[in-house]
Amino acid sequence: MEFIKLTPRLAAAAQFIEAGSCVADIGTDHGYLPVYLAQSDRAAYIAASDVNSAPLSRAVFSAEKYGVKDKIDFRLGNGLECFSPGEIDTAVIAGMGGETIAAIIEASPWCRDCSLILQPMSRREKLGEYLQARKMNIAAERLVMENGEIYPVLYVHGSEERPYESCEAYISRSAFEKKEPLLGEYLDSLLLRLERAASGAERSRREGDSERAVLLRSAAEELEKMRREYGI
């Protein structure tokens, strides 16, 4: 049997899945992660869902190609709304914007009791702000390189009562503590982006942009402080 090869982003997500879990891959598209889980017998239950029928059909095709269609439950639905509480204990939401991921979690609040593996393609800070507001614990965060870009992969489990620093919306303290290999490069890019955004907001005459510039510069300063603290 031919074995599927995952992209770095999906491979990092798979590493966070505990053996014997009941897993749902939300927005599965081609279904590569569920196929991998089925081939490796990693999970006790595997579901692949998508809001549109075309990508779900692609997932079915992938499962047929790799001979694991009978091991995967395919569901058509929006986010986690096609699942009931207790059906799964792990949800993977990957390949979407941070705001979209936050909206999916918010629409199905029962999933906060699950292990969540989240991979935002953009707006990481919006997802971070949401997780902070809901006191959801980022237990681990990995950074992976794919097609020349660095992407975060978050493992969210349980609650966190400690106060967050605002810069943790952009990258978790966990990534600093574990000294992720790509963290230095990621910070270089992030700090440059924050500087450009702050400078643009300072030049803008739109209402609220001056306050936004202050927040952006404060986040950059906090990130620099953490960088020095952890010797990154």
C-alpha positions in Angstrom: 0.0 0.0 0.0 1.2 3.5 -0.9 1.7 5.7 2.2 0.7 9.3 2.1 3.3 12.0 2.8 2.1 15.1 4.7 3.2 18.7 4.2 5.2 20.2 7.1 2.2 22.0 8.4 0.0 18.9 8.6 2.9 16.7 9.8 3.3 19.1 12.8 -0.4 19.0 13.5 -0.3 15.2 13.4 2.5 15.1 16.0 0.2 16.7 18.5 -2.5 14.0 18.1 -2.4 11.5 21.0 -2.7 7.8 20.1 -6.2 6.5 20.5 -7.9 9.9 20.1 -11.2 10.6 18.4 -10.2 13.2 15.9 -12.1 15.5 13.5 -10.3 17.3 10.8 -12.3 20.5 10.1 -12.1 22.0 6.7 -10.3 18.8 5.5 -10.1 19.8 1.8 -8.1 16.9 0.2 -8.4 14.8 3.4 -4.6 14.1 3.7 -4.5 14.3 7.5 -7.3 11.8 8.0 -5.8 9.5 5.4 -2.5 9.6 7.3 -4.2 8.9 10.6 -6.0 6.0 9.1 -2.9 4.5 7.5 -0.9 4.8 10.8 -3.7 3.5 13.0 -3.1 6.6 15.1 -6.6 7.4 16.1 -9.6 5.4 17.4 -12.0 7.4 15.4 -11.3 9.7 12.4 -13.7 12.2 10.8 -13.2 14.5 7.9 -15.5 17.5 7.5 -15.9 20.4 5.1 -18.5 23.1 4.6 -18.5 22.5 0.8 -19.2 19.3 -1.1 -16.4 19.7 -3.6 -13.5 19.5 -1.1 -15.2 16.7 0.8 -15.4 14.8 -2.5 -11.7 15.3 -2.9 -11.2 13.9 0.6 -13.2 10.8 -0.3 -11.2 10.4 -3.5 -7.9 10.6 -1.4 -9.2 8.0 1.0 -10.2 5.7 -1.8 -6.8 6.1 -3.5 -5.0 5.1 -0.3 -7.4 2.3 0.6 -8.7 3.8 3.9 -12.2 5.1 3.0 -13.9 2.7 5.4 -11.8 4.0 8.3 -13.0 7.7 7.9 -16.3 9.3 8.7 -17.0 12.0 6.1 -19.4 14.8 7.1 -20.6 17.9 5.2 -21.1 20.8 7.5 -19.9 24.2 8.8 -17.1 24.0 11.3 -17.8 21.8 14.2 -21.6 22.1 13.9 -21.9 18.7 12.3 -20.5 17.1 15.4 -22.1 16.6 18.8 -20.4 17.0 22.2 -18.7 13.8 23.2 -18.2 12.5 19.6 -14.6 13.7 19.4 -11.9 14.6 21.9 -9.5 16.3 19.4 -10.2 18.8 16.6 -7.8 19.9 14.0 -8.5 23.3 12.4 -5.8 24.0 9.9 -5.2 26.1 6.8 -7.6 29.0 7.6 -7.2 32.5 8.8 -7.0 33.1 12.6 -10.3 35.0 12.7 -12.1 32.1 10.9 -10.6 29.5 13.3 -11.7 31.7 16.3 -15.3 31.9 14.8 -15.4 28.1 14.4 -14.5 27.6 18.1 -16.9 30.3 19.2 -19.8 28.7 17.3 -19.3 25.3 19.1 -18.2 26.3 22.7 -18.3 22.6 23.8 -15.1 22.1 21.8 -13.1 24.1 24.4 -13.1 20.9 26.4 -11.3 19.1 23.6 -7.7 19.2 22.5 -7.5 21.7 19.7 -4.8 21.7 17.1 -4.9 25.0 15.3 -2.9 26.1 12.3 -3.6 29.7 11.2 -2.4 30.7 7.8 -2.8 34.4 8.6 -3.9 36.7 11.4 -2.3 34.6 14.1 -2.8 37.6 16.5 -6.5 37.5 16.1 -6.6 33.9 17.1 -4.3 34.6 20.0 -6.5 37.4 21.2 -9.5 35.1 21.1 -7.7 32.4 23.0 -6.5 34.9 25.7 -10.1 36.3 26.1 -11.4 32.7 26.6 -8.6 31.8 28.9 -7.7 28.8 26.6 -4.2 27.4 27.3 -1.7 27.2 24.5 0.2 24.2 25.8 2.6 24.1 22.9 3.4 25.9 19.7 5.6 24.7 16.8 6.9 26.7 13.9 7.3 25.0 10.6 8.7 26.1 7.2 6.6 25.4 4.1 7.1 26.9 0.7 9.5 29.5 2.1 7.1 30.7 4.8 7.0 30.0 8.5 3.7 28.9 10.0 2.6 28.4 13.6 0.9 25.2 14.8 -0.8 25.5 18.2 -1.8 22.8 20.6 -4.5 24.2 22.8 -5.7 22.2 25.8 -7.3 23.2 29.1 -7.5 26.6 30.6 -4.9 29.2 31.6 -5.6 31.6 34.4 -2.3 33.5 34.4 -2.3 37.0 32.9 -1.1 37.2 29.3 1.2 39.8 27.9 -0.3 41.4 24.8 2.6 40.2 22.6 1.5 36.6 23.3 -1.3 37.2 20.8 1.4 37.0 18.2 3.5 34.1 19.5 3.1 32.0 22.7 5.5 32.0 25.6 5.6 28.2 25.0 7.5 28.8 21.7 10.1 30.9 23.7 10.4 28.3 26.5 11.0 25.5 24.1 13.3 27.6 21.9 11.6 26.6 18.7 14.4 26.4 16.0 12.6 28.8 13.7 11.7 31.3 16.4 14.5 33.8 15.7 13.7 34.0 12.0 10.0 34.2 12.8 10.6 37.1 15.2 12.7 39.0 12.7 9.8 38.9 10.2 7.1 39.6 12.8 9.0 42.6 14.3 9.5 44.0 10.9 5.8 43.6 10.1 4.9 45.3 13.4 7.2 48.2 12.7 5.7 48.8 9.3 2.2 48.5 10.6 2.9 50.9 13.4 4.6 53.5 11.1 1.6 53.3 8.7 -0.8 53.8 11.6 1.1 56.8 12.9 1.0 58.4 9.4 -2.7 57.7 9.1 -5.4 60.2 10.0 -8.1 57.6 10.4 -9.9 57.5 13.8 -8.3 55.0 16.2 -5.1 54.5 14.2 -2.9 56.5 16.7 -4.1 54.2 19.5 -3.4 51.2 17.3 0.1 52.4 16.6 0.7 52.6 20.4 -0.5 49.0 20.8 1.6 47.7 18.0 4.8 49.3 19.3 4.0 48.0 22.8 3.7 44.5 21.4 7.0 44.8 19.6 8.7 46.0 22.8 7.3 43.1 24.7 8.5 40.7 22.1 12.0 42.2 22.2 12.0 41.9 26.0 11.0 38.2 25.8 13.6 37.6 23.1 16.3 38.9 25.5 14.9 37.0 28.4 15.1 33.7 26.6 18.2 34.5 24.6 16.6 34.0 21.2 
